[in-house]
Amino acid sequence: MVNFFKNSWYSYTAGSTVNQVWYDDSASMALKYDLAISKKLKGVGMWALGYDGARKELWNLLEEKFVIPVGVEDEKSIPTDFTLEQNYPNPFNPRTTIKYSIAASTKENFRTVQLNIYDVLGEKVATLVNELKSPGGYEITFDASRLTSGIYFYRLSYGNKSLSRKMLLIK
């Protein structure tokens, strides 16, 4: 039988019944992971029944395909803290720059990050970031030309962590 899907399989006969068993191995999973990467999917899933014991090839393949490598020379550039810097310039008119960093974690390589702007009444007036981010340092320019002069707050959050700062728009 031709295996069009490139999965590993075998067949056996029990009495007069022919049975086929299909399963994934590291070669078939590599093809699926490459497809997920080429289609820019947001992730893949895999589950195991616990029968894999000391066999780690599928887990190693997951790490090989999706973990972002960090070399020794890059260690200083990967932040160890979740930070939100004071915007600059401050006061500003009408644009300012906000820098933040997302810490490296052994649990997850990507996380949903949000950066929102609020007025003094706590009303959200802008969303600057709402997407998956990998560990690293980032900066974004905020254009407040449609807002009135006053005090505003910006809040960076992911998971159960958040940081806020105050900024002043003077027109």
Backbone as a ProteinNet text record, in pm:
[ID]
protein_1_A
[PRIMARY]
MVNFFKNSWYSYTAGSTVNQVWYDDSASMALKYDLAISKKLKGVGMWALGYDGARKELWNLLEEKFVIPVGVEDEKSIPTDFTLEQNYPNPFNPRTTIKYSIAASTKENFRTVQLNIYDVLGEKVATLVNELKSPGGYEITFDASRLTSGIYFYRLSYGNKSLSRKMLLIK
[TERTIARY]
84.1	0	88.5	53.3	131.1	88.7	187.3	159.2	172.6	63.7	66.3	91.3	61.2	71.9	205.6	289.8	424	423.6	318.2	313.9	371.7	427.4	470.7	347.5	350	236.3	279.9	195.6	214.6	77.9	75.6	-50.5	-27.7	-134.1	-127.6	-264.3	-263.8	-387.3	-422.1	-545.9	-598.2	-717.9	-697.2	-802.7	-817.2	-936.7	-958.9	-961.1	-931	-934.9	-793.4	-778.6	-652	-662.4	-569.4	-568.1	-449.5	-469.8	-361.6	-347.3	-223.5	-194.1	-106.8	-150.9	-77.6	-26.6	93.4	149.6	251.7	280.8	379.9	514.6	617.5	753.4	819.3	946.1	1011.3	1014.7	1022.8	1025.2	889.6	778.9	646.7	612.6	652	626.1	707.6	831	913.9	844.8	782.9	709.1	591.5	519.7	405.3	451.4	559.4	612.2	659.9	726.5	771.1	652.1	544	422.5	366.7	360.3	310.2	396	526.9	617.2	598.6	590.5	577	444.1	339.7	208.8	193.1	300.3	301.8	187.1	162.2	61.4	112.8	25.1	63.5	112.1	101.4	149.5	109.6	154	122	90.7	28.9	0.7	53.7	87.6	131.5	95.4	51.9	26	85.5	117.4	176.5	103.1	99.5	30.8	122.1	246.6	340.4	414	393.4	459.9	596.1	634.8	758.1	882.7	869	981.2	1103.9	1215.4	1340.6	1351.4	1252.5	1257.4	1215.8	1308	1283.7	1284.3	1285.9	1304.3	1193.1	1067.3	960	969.6	1005.5	1021.5	1142.9	1250.7	1369.4	1339.9	1258	1220.5	1138.3	1044.5	966.7	1058.8	1154.7	1249.5	1333.4	1379.6	1463	1388.9	1260.5	1183.6	1131.6	1102.9	1030.4	1099.3	1204.1	1271.3	1370.4	1368.9	1459.7	1596.3	1697.6	1830.6	1890.9	1959.1	2026.4	2171.3	2260.5	2403.1	2459.4	2577.5	2642.5	2664.3	2699.9	2724.3	2596.6	2478.5	2351.5	2294.7	2355.8	2297.5	2270.7	2358.6	2339.1	2224.2	2186.6	2079.7	1940.8	1932.4	1803.5	1773.6	1665.6	1634.8	1603.2	1637.6	1605.6	1487.4	1442	1329.1	1223.9	1103.5	991	999.2	1025.8	1045.1	962.2	932	865.5	937.1	1002.7	1079.9	991.6	1041.7	971.6	977.2	865.3	862.6	956.3	1001.6	1084	1047.7	1045.2	1054.5	928.2	939	825.8	846.7	764.4	643.9	675	568.1	586.7	476.9	502.9	406	449.8	379.2	269.5	316.1	448.8	495.8	593.4	590.2	683.8	720	831.1	878.1	867.4	818.6	804.8	887.9	976.3	1058.6	1013.8	1017.7	984.2	1060.9	1068	1134.8	1053.3	1063.7	996.4	1106	1098.2	1201.7	1197.9	1314.2	1323.9	1266.1	1204.4	1142.3	1170	1188.8	1208.3	1075.1	963.5	832.4	776	797.4	735.3	824.4	826.9	908	830	699.1	615.6	502.5	461.7	350.5	275.2	144.9	64.6	93.7	133.3	169.8	71.3	32	-56.3	6.3	0.1	43.8	-68.6	-135	-250.3	-223.6	-292.3	-284.8	-420.8	-416.9	-539.3	-535.4	-655.2	-662.6	-674.4	-685.6	-688	-814.7	-917.6	-1040.2	-1034.1	-924.9	-909	-967.9	-1009.9	-1064.5	-949.5	-959.2	-856.2	-873.3	-764.2	-769.2	-691	-605.1	-528.5	-473.2	-461.4	-390.9	-272.8	-152.1	-31.6	18.9	2.1	49.3	-54.2	-87.4	-173.3	-141.6	-27.4	18.7	118.4	148.7	250.2	387.1	468.8	604.4	698.8	816.6	921.8	1004	1084.2	1168.6	1259.5	1275.7	1361.4	1320	1393.5	1364.2	1288.5	1194.2	1110.3	1095.2	1065.7	1027.5	921.4	832.7	722.1	701.6	663.5	634.8	484.1	444.8	303.5	276	179.8	139.8	9.4	16.4	-100.2	-161.1	-141.9	-189.6	-341.9	-415.7	-562.4	-613.6	-523.3	-563.4	-543.7	-611.8	-596.8	-481.3	-433	-326.8	-372.5	-278.6	-314.1	-222.4	-257.8	-182.8	-244.9	-158.9	-201	-115.5	-168.5	-96	-80.2	32.3	49.1	78.5	18.4	26.7	68.3	173	223.5	183.5	125.8	86.2	99.7	127.6	119.5	98.1	13.6	-19.2	-76.3	-23.2	-69.8	26	115.2	210.9	170.5	189.9	166.5	250.2	285.1	360.2	295.4	293.7	233	326.2	313.8	387.7	296.4	338	261.8	338.6	263.8	325.4	238.8	300.3	233	238.1	118.3	105.8	77.7	163.6	145.3	138.3	26.7	10.6	23.1
-118.1	0	124.2	223.7	347.6	439	494.7	584.2	728	789.4	925	1027.7	994.1	1088.6	1081.3	989.2	973.4	944	882.7	834.7	694	658.9	520.8	434.7	310.6	222.7	78.1	-8.3	-151.3	-216.8	-335.8	-409.2	-550.2	-606.3	-744.7	-808.6	-940	-1014	-1089.6	-1073.9	-1147.2	-1226.9	-1356.1	-1438.9	-1400.6	-1357.8	-1315.9	-1163	-1091.7	-945.5	-889	-799.1	-728.6	-594.8	-568.6	-445.3	-359.7	-227.3	-132.8	-44.1	-17.5	72.1	184.6	307.3	425.2	499.5	546.6	622.5	721.7	823	923.5	888.5	914.2	905	1040.7	1054	1184.1	1232.5	1142.4	1183.8	1241.7	1175.1	1225.6	1354	1360.8	1482.5	1599.3	1574.1	1681.3	1742.9	1659.5	1710.6	1797.5	1754.4	1831.9	1963.5	1960.7	2083	2180.2	2128.4	2214.3	2279	2203.7	2260.5	2371.5	2347.5	2449.7	2575.6	2558.7	2673.8	2747	2673.7	2737.7	2812.5	2764.1	2829.4	2935.7	2955.6	3055.3	3035.4	2907.9	2877.8	2922.2	2949.7	3000.4	2891.2	2765.1	2659.7	2522.5	2423.5	2284.4	2216.6	2101.1	2025.8	1884.4	1828.2	1689.8	1635.6	1513.3	1450.9	1311.5	1266.9	1134.1	1061.8	930.2	850.3	811	850.4	816.1	687.5	627.6	501.7	523.7	650.2	677.3	651.6	644.4	611.1	695.7	632	704	753.6	728.3	772.3	918.7	1003.3	1147.8	1209.3	1126.8	1186.7	1284.4	1257.6	1350.6	1481.2	1472	1593.1	1672.9	1604.2	1672.2	1741.1	1677.8	1737.1	1864	1860	1980.1	2094.6	2064.6	2166.9	2217.4	2126.4	2164.5	2257.2	2230.1	2307.1	2440.2	2448.1	2564	2646.1	2596	2673.1	2767.6	2892.2	2992.5	2973.5	2944.7	2923.4	3053.2	3042.7	3157.6	3118.3	3187.6	3160.3	3231.9	3192.4	3254.6	3402.7	3438	3578.8	3661.2	3596.7	3667.5	3681.3	3618	3615.8	3754.9	3851	3985.2	4057.8	4017.3	4085.9	4031.2	3915.1	3859.7	3907.9	3984.9	4039.6	3930.6	3957.8	3865.9	3916.8	4040.4	4099.1	4149.1	4157.3	4219.2	4366.6	4455.4	4597.2	4686.7	4804.7	4910.4	5039.2	5098.9	5220.6	5344.1	5454.2	5581.9	5624.7	5673.5	5720.4	5839.7	5861.2	5978.5	6029.9	6160	6260.1	6259.1	6317.1	6331.3	6458.6	6558	6570.9	6558.4	6533.7	6513.3	6581.6	6602.2	6660.4	6632.2	6561	6469.6	6324.8	6297.7	6159.4	6134.6	6009.2	5967.7	5820.4	5779.8	5642.2	5569.5	5447.9	5364	5237.9	5207.7	5086.7	4990.6	4861.3	4757.9	4631.7	4542.5	4414.8	4301.2	4186.5	4064.6	3966.6	3915.4	3827.2	3690	3629.7	3491.4	3402.3	3293.6	3200.9	3059.3	2969.9	2830.4	2763.8	2826.3	2765.5	2795	2916	2953.1	3048.5	3033.6	3120.3	3238.8	3227.3	3334.9	3357.8	3482.2	3514.5	3633.3	3640.7	3752.9	3873.8	3981.8	4105.7	4213.7	4295.7	4408.3	4535.9	4642.2	4775.2	4870.3	4923.9	5010.4	5147.6	5248.7	5386.2	5420.1	5484.5	5522.3	5669.9	5731.8	5870.2	5870.1	5990.4	5998.6	5939.2	5917.9	5855.5	5703.2	5652.3	5507.8	5451.5	5538.3	5493.7	5461.3	5345.2	5309.1	5397.3	5465.2	5552.5	5495.3	5396.3	5336.3	5200.3	5111.1	4983.9	4986	4982.1	4986.6	4847.6	4752.7	4616	4520.8	4417.3	4309.3	4187.4	4124.3	4013.8	3926.9	3811.9	3722.8	3786	3785	3838.5	3735.9	3727.9	3643	3725.9	3662.4	3738.1	3833.1	3954	4052.7	4192.8	4288.9	4429.9	4487.6	4575.2	4634.1	4783	4856.3	4995.9	5027.7	5117.7	5154.7	5304.7	5368.2	5511	5530.4	5615.9	5647.1	5785.6	5795.2	5923.2	5966.1	6071.5	6119.6	6244.1	6263.9	6386.5	6400.6	6293.5	6303	6323	6320.2	6334.9	6479.3	6514	6647.6	6647	6763.3	6775.5	6715.3	6658.7	6604.2	6490.7	6432.3	6320.3	6190.4	6099.7	5969	5862.4	5742.1	5629.6	5522.2	5453.5	5339.4	5218	5105.9	4982.2	4866.8	4796.8	4678.9	4558	4456.1	4337.7	4211.7	4103.5	3968.6	3874.8	3775.3	3682	3759	3732.8	3804.6	3916.4	3955.9	4063.1	4189.1	4304.6	4431.3	4541.3	4638.3	4755.7	4877.5	4989.8	5113.7	5231	5330.9	5456.4	5570.7	5691.3	5812.5	5893.8	5961	6049.1	6173.6	6280.4	6409.1	6456.3	6477.4	6531.4	6679.5	6761.5	6907.5	6953	7015.3	7066.3	7216.9
0	0	0	-79.6	-87.7	26.6	96.2	208.5	161.4	118.6	67.8	177	300.5	409.5	481.9	442.8	497.6	646.6	696.1	833.6	837.9	950.6	969.8	996.2	947.4	967.9	949.4	996.1	971.9	967.2	913.3	909.4	963.5	1013.4	1061.5	1039	1033.6	1011.5	1138.2	1179.4	1294.5	1243	1224.8	1165.2	1019.1	979.9	841	826.9	937.4	935.7	920.7	825.7	807.7	880.8	970.1	1048.8	1006.8	1008.4	982.5	1103.6	1140.3	1252.4	1197.8	1217.1	1171.3	1293.1	1286.9	1398.9	1345.9	1425.8	1388	1447.7	1370	1420.2	1395.5	1425.7	1412.9	1267.9	1169.9	1029.3	987.3	1023.1	984.4	1061	1187.9	1265.2	1210.9	1166.5	1109.5	988.1	904.4	788.7	832.1	934.1	983.7	1046	1121.8	1182.5	1075.2	971.1	861.4	791.3	775.9	716.2	805.1	936.6	1030.2	1023.6	1015.3	1007.6	875.1	764.5	633.3	619.7	685.7	680.5	789.9	869.6	977.1	1075.9	1108.7	1209.4	1345.4	1437.3	1568.9	1662.6	1623.8	1711.2	1662	1732.8	1704.3	1836.3	1828.7	1950.3	1939.1	2051.7	2055.5	2192.3	2197.3	2326.2	2324	2441.5	2456	2567.7	2556.4	2657.5	2772	2764.7	2870.4	2845.5	2729	2697.2	2632.5	2613.9	2541.9	2626.5	2757.6	2845.5	2818.5	2786.8	2763.2	2619.5	2536.2	2396.3	2389.9	2352.4	2352.8	2213.1	2106.1	1974.7	1934	1970	1933.9	2011.6	2138.8	2220	2172.3	2138	2085.6	1952.7	1869.4	1741.9	1763.4	1857.4	1890.3	1929.1	2014.8	2059	1941.3	1857.5	1742.5	1646.8	1623.6	1525.7	1579.7	1711.2	1760.1	1868.5	1929.8	2033.7	1967.7	2010.9	1955.6	2019.1	1938.2	1996.5	2048.1	2158.9	2217.7	2237.7	2169.1	2183.9	2304.3	2346.1	2460.6	2435.6	2310.9	2281.5	2288.8	2283.1	2287.3	2428.2	2526.8	2660.2	2715.5	2690.4	2744.5	2677.3	2553.6	2483.4	2518.1	2580.6	2621.2	2763.1	2780	2913	3014.8	3137.4	3246.1	3327.4	3298.7	3369.6	3272.2	3321.9	3253.6	3291.5	3195.3	3228.1	3136.9	3188.8	3113.6	3147.3	3048.3	3072.4	3060.8	3117.2	3104.6	2958.6	2907.7	2768.8	2751.3	2628.8	2600.3	2461.8	2441.1	2547.5	2632.3	2748.7	2839.8	2920.3	2904.8	2823.9	2673.8	2596	2452.8	2373.8	2243.5	2151.8	2009.5	1930.7	1961.8	1971.4	1947.2	1948.4	2062.3	2110.9	2214.3	2190.7	2246.8	2231.5	2364.5	2359.5	2478.7	2455.9	2551	2543.9	2653.7	2619.3	2716.6	2683.2	2780.2	2755.6	2815.9	2749.6	2792.3	2832.1	2952.8	3006.5	2942.1	2933.7	2888.5	2997.5	2955.4	3049.2	3002.2	3096.3	3056.9	3024.6	3062.8	3041.4	2903.9	2853.5	2728	2650	2518.8	2434.7	2381.6	2373.2	2323.2	2421.7	2433.5	2521.9	2463.8	2492.9	2445.8	2533.6	2468	2535.9	2493.7	2590.6	2561.4	2614.2	2533.6	2573.9	2538.3	2641.2	2622.6	2682.9	2629	2677.7	2739.4	2857.6	2929.8	2963.8	2968.6	3016.3	3168	3228.7	3375.5	3435.8	3354.3	3404	3394.2	3341.2	3327.1	3199.7	3108	2979.2	2884.5	2819.1	2721.3	2598.9	2558.2	2441.3	2323.2	2349.1	2239.4	2282.5	2186.1	2205	2109.5	2165.5	2083.2	2047.7	2139.5	2117	2174.9	2097.6	2145.5	2059.4	2088.3	2004.3	2077.7	2018.4	2073.3	2053.4	2158.3	2152.4	2210.7	2153.8	2208.8	2306.5	2392.1	2484.6	2408	2461.7	2396.3	2433.2	2380.4	2402.2	2283.6	2310.8	2207.9	2232.5	2125.2	2140	2036.7	2075.1	1987.5	1999.2	1889	1888.2	1898.4	1990.7	2011	1955.4	1863.1	1803.7	1869.2	1949.1	2023.8	1961.4	1831.5	1766.8	1772.4	1789.2	1796.1	1939.5	2036.4	2176.6	2223.9	2331.9	2390.5	2490.3	2524.4	2624.2	2755.5	2829.5	2958.7	3000.6	3114.2	3169.3	3117.7	3076	3028.9	3097.6	3100.5	3160	3053.2	3054.1	2965.7	3050.9	3009.4	3088.3	2998.2	3041	2972.2	3054.8	2989.7	3065.5	2982.6	3053.5	2998.4	3114.7	3090.9	3199.5	3316.9	3435.6	3554.9	3594.1	3504.9	3532.1	3457.5	3522.1	3453.3	3517.9	3435.3	3478.7	3415.4	3488.8	3438.6	3461.6	3375.6	3388.7	3343.8	3386.7	3355.1	3252.9	3161.4	3063.9	3045.8	2996.1	2984.6	2840.3	2782.3	2646.5	2656.8	2596.1	2595.9	2450.5	2415.2	2277.2	2276
[MASK]
+++++++++++++++++++++++++++++++++++++++++++++++++++++++++++++++++++++++++++++++++++++++++++++++++++++++++++++++++++++++++++++++++++++++++++++++++++++++++++++++++++++++++++

